[in-house]
Amino acid sequence: MKTKEDYINLLKSAGVWDPVGDYEKIYNQYNFTEAGQDDPKAVKEFEADIHERCNRIPLEHIVGYAELNSNRYVVGTGVFIPRIQSLGIVDWIKENQAIDPSSLVYDLCSGSGAIGIEIWQMTNANIVCIEKSDLATKYLKRNILRHHAEKVAVYQGDIKEYFDKMLQKPVEAEIVISNPPYVPKEMAQPPEWGVHHPEESVYAEQDGLDIINASALFANRALKKDGVVLIEHDENQGESVSAILASNNFYNIQTIINEKYSDETGLSIFTIGYKL
Ligand SMILES: C[S@@+](CC[C@H](N)C(=O)[O-])C[C@H]1O[C@@H](n2cnc3c(N)ncnc32)[C@H](O)[C@@H]1O
């Protein structure tokens, strides 16, 4: 086995932004001893994990989970990895919006379900997650099961078609959140997102605004008066998202940056609006 510094240097030269943190997360999965007399099979597996990370396979896909607050969410190849940036939305709801166990919250483009489950844990509200991808929906259902989140319901499908396909008219909601794909098609991304995430979880048509538009239309239809929509987006999209919300019957529109959940991989940034 090489030294710790050797592995960290390998990760650093591959362009990994947190080589020490990633090394430790991978290393801590194994029961290696200080004496160095380790099971050769375990060493081989550990080195395979490091090799994958050097090839910019996302850390969470390698270890099989992502952590938000103290919760683990299972993820794997083919599903978007929840980001701490999304906790900006969860904190905003905690501080600004009174919701209770009878409230209805939609989590649009819910992926593995982390944001919806975080909001359910905090409020015990009824959550409806809407996700298009088959694979992401499988992870979403696993995460609901793991967290005993019985009040989190799943609808697998396109948010653009939800209202046409639902037989029953949905009850009016208090909150609609959305972390949609929003990267413009031509914008280069680090390989973790540009190569190793499904394209439809990262990129969107119309300069990245297609699913943001669909989320605003959805929220306009689903929210009760004074209900809130919160949409995550890129740091350059604040004005466009505000304009989209203004043209969909929202008032008191604000773009919010949460420093606590911003890091070297991006700002925690989202735009909110209240339904007229
Ligand atoms: C940026 S990811 C966010 C996932 C999750 N909200 C999170 O933060 O981990 C966007 C998700 O939207 C889903 N998606 C893309 N277009 C969609 C659509 N039209 N309707 C529903 N889901 C969609 C993708 O499959 C992906 O899981």
The ligand as an SDF file (V2000), in Angstrom:
LIG
                    3D

 27 29  0  0  0  0  0  0  0  0999 V2000
  -30.7170   18.8400  -10.5100 C   0  0  0  0  0  0  0  0  0  0  0  0
  -31.4710   17.2640  -10.2890 S   0  0  0  0  0  0  0  0  0  0  0  0
  -32.1010   17.5170   -8.6550 C   0  0  0  0  0  0  0  0  0  0  0  0
  -32.5390   16.2870   -7.9400 C   0  0  0  0  0  0  0  0  0  0  0  0
  -32.9480   16.5520   -6.4840 C   0  0  0  0  0  0  0  0  0  0  0  0
  -33.9260   17.6110   -6.3880 N   0  0  0  0  0  0  0  0  0  0  0  0
  -31.7400   16.8780   -5.6540 C   0  0  0  0  0  0  0  0  0  0  0  0
  -31.5410   18.0450   -5.3050 O   0  0  0  0  0  0  0  0  0  0  0  0
  -30.9800   15.9500   -5.3530 O   0  0  0  0  0  0  0  0  0  0  0  0
  -32.8760   17.4020  -11.3510 C   0  0  0  0  0  0  0  0  0  0  0  0
  -33.8190   16.1960  -11.3760 C   0  0  0  0  0  0  0  0  0  0  0  0
  -34.9290   16.5320  -12.2230 O   0  0  0  0  0  0  0  0  0  0  0  0
  -35.3410   15.4060  -12.9590 C   0  0  0  0  0  0  0  0  0  0  0  0
  -36.0940   15.9320  -14.1100 N   0  0  0  0  0  0  0  0  0  0  0  0
  -35.6030   16.5010  -15.2340 C   0  0  0  0  0  0  0  0  0  0  0  0
  -36.6100   16.9140  -16.0210 N   0  0  0  0  0  0  0  0  0  0  0  0
  -37.7690   16.6200  -15.3690 C   0  0  0  0  0  0  0  0  0  0  0  0
  -39.1520   16.8140  -15.6650 C   0  0  0  0  0  0  0  0  0  0  0  0
  -39.5370   17.3980  -16.7980 N   0  0  0  0  0  0  0  0  0  0  0  0
  -40.0810   16.3770  -14.7780 N   0  0  0  0  0  0  0  0  0  0  0  0
  -39.6910   15.7620  -13.6230 C   0  0  0  0  0  0  0  0  0  0  0  0
  -38.4020   15.5590  -13.2940 N   0  0  0  0  0  0  0  0  0  0  0  0
  -37.4480   15.9840  -14.1470 C   0  0  0  0  0  0  0  0  0  0  0  0
  -34.0350   14.7000  -13.2730 C   0  0  0  0  0  0  0  0  0  0  0  0
  -34.2420   13.3510  -13.5840 O   0  0  0  0  0  0  0  0  0  0  0  0
  -33.2530   14.9100  -11.9600 C   0  0  0  0  0  0  0  0  0  0  0  0
  -33.4670   13.8490  -11.0680 O   0  0  0  0  0  0  0  0  0  0  0  0
  1  2  1  0
  2  3  1  0
  2 10  1  0
  3  4  1  0
  4  5  1  0
  5  6  1  0
  5  7  1  0
  7  8  2  0
  7  9  1  0
 10 11  1  0
 11 12  1  0
 11 26  1  0
 12 13  1  0
 13 14  1  0
 13 24  1  0
 14 15  1  0
 14 23  1  0
 15 16  2  0
 16 17  1  0
 17 18  1  0
 17 23  2  0
 18 19  1  0
 18 20  2  0
 20 21  1  0
 21 22  2  0
 22 23  1  0
 24 25  1  0
 24 26  1  0
 26 27  1  0
M  CHG  2   2   1   9  -1
M  END
$$$$
